[in-house]
Amino acid sequence: MEKITSVYLDHAATTPMLSEVYKEMVTALNDIYGNAASLYLKGREADEALEAARSKVAKAIGANPSEIFFTSGGSESNNWAIKGIARANRAKGNHIITSAIEHPSVLESCKALEKEGFEVTYIPVDDKGVVDYTEIVKAIRPETVLISIMSANNEVGTIEPIRAIAELANMSDIPFHTDAVQAIGAIPFNVHEMNISALSLSAHKFGGPKGIGVLYVKKGVKIDKFIDGGHQERNLRAGTSNVPGAVALGKAIEIATENLEENNKKLRNIRKYFLKQVSERIHNISLNGHPSQRLLNNVNISFEGVEGEALLMMLDRSGVYVSTGSACASGSLEPSHVLVAMGLEEEVAQSSIRFTFSPNTTTEEIDYAVNCLYKAVKKIRSISAVRIYKNKVEL
Ligand SMILES: *Cc1c(COP(=O)(O)O)cnc(C)c1O
């Protein structure tokens, strides 16, 4: 067997493209080069491919094709949903509800709206990363025009009670948006049945290419146009359609939803195996996130007395690729806003590493990664001045 020299354990940051997706995308790049807005055959071919992809997305999440809008990715979908719905409903009110642990593309969109006179309530989470439902109930006002809560958190993998929140929003006649970027392929969606008004997803998180995403917007939900220009995407998001990207996204979401249960089964075993290896070999660690209400591809661990960034760099040298919380926050020395919201002390938050698996991660890869992790933690602890004060493993 080939000797392992590198292991990619950062699938929440991005995933490699699935070979079937790659093949369809290359064919589309080569052959379907027409502009989907052109009226001649080459254009009509492109338009057909685009609409076929739209139908696949609609089918995967239980929407109508006319409710599916292609975007450049998760960040754009979140920006559009939040700013677009808030501004379109400005006459009704100026209040938005979101959570403290959202992706920066949600939080920064809310910050931008605050400058326009909107008020935003950031709902806290418990120590497992679960959004406080009763706080949402309390936060609702007559002026509330949007509730946006992520389906699953990208740093710790906690799955949020979005069914209940969507139901509450629906009863209160408030649009409910969810950032489902981490949840697609991990939990099943039926947006109509679940009362979801808007949902963001991104292809590169489930085996598709970077730079293409979707915003689902339920029929009847008021939302402002996001890019001015041509009439693409029902006159709401201008720009020549990214047909190869859409084709690839369609294929990737089809595969992800078809294999959801099987992938979860595989991930459950991988996660269990990883945790067993780590807990046997490395002590003074604690697990972050919810023990059961969670994504199965994610393990987030605090290593007492270890600086996360140092650990990441040492693992990088052994070819093990992991992350300290969100990639968007790395490079800064700020502790993760998610871990801080969960009540972790700054020092503990900064000692945390996120490992995220693919259903195809092998036990050999995990053995390699855990061995490197063991050595790196040992080395850092031996030179670190931080005192290890607890003596138990919390799993
Ligand atoms: C990755 C991610 C995004 C951003 O998606 P891009 O396509 O990379 O812009 C948004 N939300 C969550 C939860 C994510 O994990």
The ligand as a MOL file (V3000), in Angstrom:
LIG
                    3D

  0  0  0     0  0            999 V3000
M  V30 BEGIN CTAB
M  V30 COUNTS 15 15 0 0 0
M  V30 BEGIN ATOM
M  V30 1 C -18.3720 28.2550 3.5830 0
M  V30 2 C -19.5480 28.8570 4.2370 0
M  V30 3 C -20.1470 30.0170 3.7140 0
M  V30 4 C -19.5590 30.7560 2.5370 0
M  V30 5 O -19.7360 30.0650 1.3190 0
M  V30 6 P -18.8140 30.5180 0.0710 0
M  V30 7 O -19.4000 29.7570 -1.0710 0
M  V30 8 O -17.4370 30.0630 0.4050 0
M  V30 9 O -18.9460 31.9730 -0.0700 0
M  V30 10 C -21.2610 30.5180 4.3410 0
M  V30 11 N -21.7870 29.9030 5.4150 0
M  V30 12 C -21.2490 28.7830 5.9510 0
M  V30 13 C -21.8990 28.1540 7.1370 0
M  V30 14 C -20.1100 28.2370 5.3790 0
M  V30 15 O -19.5720 27.1490 5.9150 0
M  V30 END ATOM
M  V30 BEGIN BOND
M  V30 1 1 1 2
M  V30 2 1 2 3
M  V30 3 2 2 14
M  V30 4 1 3 4
M  V30 5 2 3 10
M  V30 6 1 4 5
M  V30 7 1 5 6
M  V30 8 2 6 7
M  V30 9 1 6 8
M  V30 10 1 6 9
M  V30 11 1 10 11
M  V30 12 2 11 12
M  V30 13 1 12 13
M  V30 14 1 12 14
M  V30 15 1 14 15
M  V30 END BOND
M  V30 END CTAB
M  END
